[in-house]
Amino acid sequence: MTQHPVPHDLYIGGSWLPASDGGRFDVINPATEEGIDSVPMATAADLDHALAAADDAWRKWREVDAWTRSAALRRVAQVVRERADAIAGVVTEEQGKPLVEARGEIGAAADQFDWYADEARRIYGRVIDGHSTAHRLLVLQQPIGPVAAFTPWNFPALLPARKLAPAIAAGCSIILKPAEEAPRTALCLAAACHEAGIPAGVVNVVTGDPAQISRHLIASSVIRKVSLTGSVAVGQEILKRCADGIKSVSMELGGHSPVLVFEDAEVEAAAELAARGKFRNNGQVCIAASRFFVQESIAKRFVDRFVEVAKALQIGDGREASTEIGPLANRRRLQTTESLVQDACAKGAVLCCGGRRPPGFARGFYFEPTVLTHVNASMRIMSEEPFCPVAPIATFANFDDAIEQANATEYGLAGYVFTQNTRTAFLAAERLDVGMVGVNDLAIAAAEIPFGGVKRSGFGREGGAEGIEWYTVTKYVKIRL
């Protein structure tokens, strides 16, 4: 198999470039706390270069027919799949997740390019039958223009792909800024786009200081749309910057997903599925099951099995085949995790397992899978997006109590329901104040579904037929015959 070097330079206008002043910053392996590589610290001149490249490229790319764009995206998906093992290794090395999860993520990223290869050919307009036969009324969907996109570190391949694929499909160009913790994965995707023949300047990837880059890109008149996956605080700042230029924005700002387990559920099976879902990627998943509400009559059975599964999970370096739980992505997450557990226990939570750094791990940002019971609304773990391997379990008395507790949050990304009763499933899915619901299943994300939330979890959708709409503008044309 041909080995491809891991890219670690800026990708601008179809070329790999260092920062104009030579500046770089280190990428850290969270399993060892050691530097593994460095990437450029983009300067204002570099960003201007990227803006000029994106502006020039989209004026040409928007004129390319949909079938050609579709074929190019299909080639990107193929290249990503051919390099899946190599890119997965990069993900694990810089983000920490186990290799099996990293490989799954690369497959999901390839799916995005495959899905939008089809959606590129399905950007439909319409003809309206108006008041007069002397006129023709047309509605066209056209590419919105150059996009500035910002992604976090928890899914360093999938989240960039969710922005790159629809932008390319719609006929836009894009400047992507990946997270500092895991930037080389996005550069691997840029390399796949390059090899697949995406024209120079359609895809650009810049690395460096997030505040400087976002300010510079959003302030430019070149940028017509901004897409963000990140925290509420970052989303608020991005919205303020976009307001000055009246930029189109879509953003997914995280969640604190409730899980409702009703007494008619298959309790032990639900507990095992919930535990494995919660601790996937160390809980660093925006749609992770993160607040568990269990009907009082089955609470002990659920907790016992949940704790049993949590204790059995193997902790270690994600590069080891036996590892099920790798390190947290950075020291900030480790410190926040410790703080959330301390706060909950000080306010009366019962620690059922975990709650500490695992013995024998002197280096690396590791924390044991942790289960808390007797939690209440006063605890930070019940209101702050945790993004960590801590599972708080509360109880409810009846349906209305469950829904009230589940909706008592500023977030509204995803929610989950475990029940064998069809009526309960439908009513809970309808009443949960979220953008996505899983019933007896936690694996709800896929390229073909519209991914997004409500309330402070943001607005706009990625994936599905809806996703490409956020990269187009609607134009009305009236023709007098």
Secondary structure, 3 states (H helix, E strand, C coil): CCCCCCCCCEEECCEEECCCCCCEEEEEECCCCEEEEEEECCCHHHHHHHHHHHHHHHHHHCCCCHHHHHHHHHHHHHHHHHCHHHHHHHHHHHHCCCHHHHHHHHHHHHHHHHHHHHHCCCCCCEEECCCCCCEEEEEEEEECCCEEEECCCCCCCHHHHHHHHHHHHHCCCEEEECCCCCCHHHHHHHHHHHHHCCCECCEEECCCCHHHHHHHHHHCCCCCEEEEECCHHHHHHHHHHHHHHCCEEEEECCCCEEEEECCCCCHHHHHHHHHHHHHHHHHCCCCCEEEEEEEHHHHHHHHHHHHHHHHHCCECCCCCCCCCECCCCCHHHHHHHHHHHHHHHHCCCEEEECCCCCCCCCCCCCCCCEEEECCCCCCHHHCCCCCCCEEEEEEECCHHHHHHHHCCCCCCCEEEEECCCHHHHHHHHHHCCCCEEEECCCCCCCCCCCECCCHHHEECCECHHHHHHHHEEEEEEEEEC
